[in-house]
Amino acid sequence: QVQLVESGGGLVQPGGSLRLSCVVSGNIFSRSIMGWYRQVPGKERELVAKADTGVSLSYAEAVKGRFTISRDNAKKTVYLQMNSLKPEEPAVYYCNAQHACLGTTYWGQGTQVTVSS
């Protein structure tokens, strides 16, 4: 049984920082492309950052230079360090795992990030 559990969301002031974590149960982590997505009501879920099974990282243009994705294969955990958060970035942030060979995709339940003064 594969489960993704996010944590670390919350309320932060504009310009502040948060670190999200996603722990993956099961045996897929090291063979999965890990990603963070976000979604606001009425809009489609969008990719924020992605870390493949090697060393390649990719980011949405809107977060480049402010967000950092990292993964710890031993802990089966992927992180998203978010700095300089903007007022327009509140959303539910979701963790995603896509098996690199099988293509099977899994989602976490999401964690709310609120940016407000």
LINSUL-V7960 format. One line per field, one symbol per residue. ss: DSSP state (A for helix, B for strand, O for the rest). A space follows every 50 residues. Layout:
ss->???
//
This chain:
ss->OOBBBBBOOBBBOOOOOBBBBBBBBOOOAAABBBBBBBBOOOOOOBBBBB BOOOOOBBBOAAAOOOBBBBBBOOOOBBBBBBOOOOAAAOBBBBBBBBBO OOOOBBBOOOBBBBBOO
//
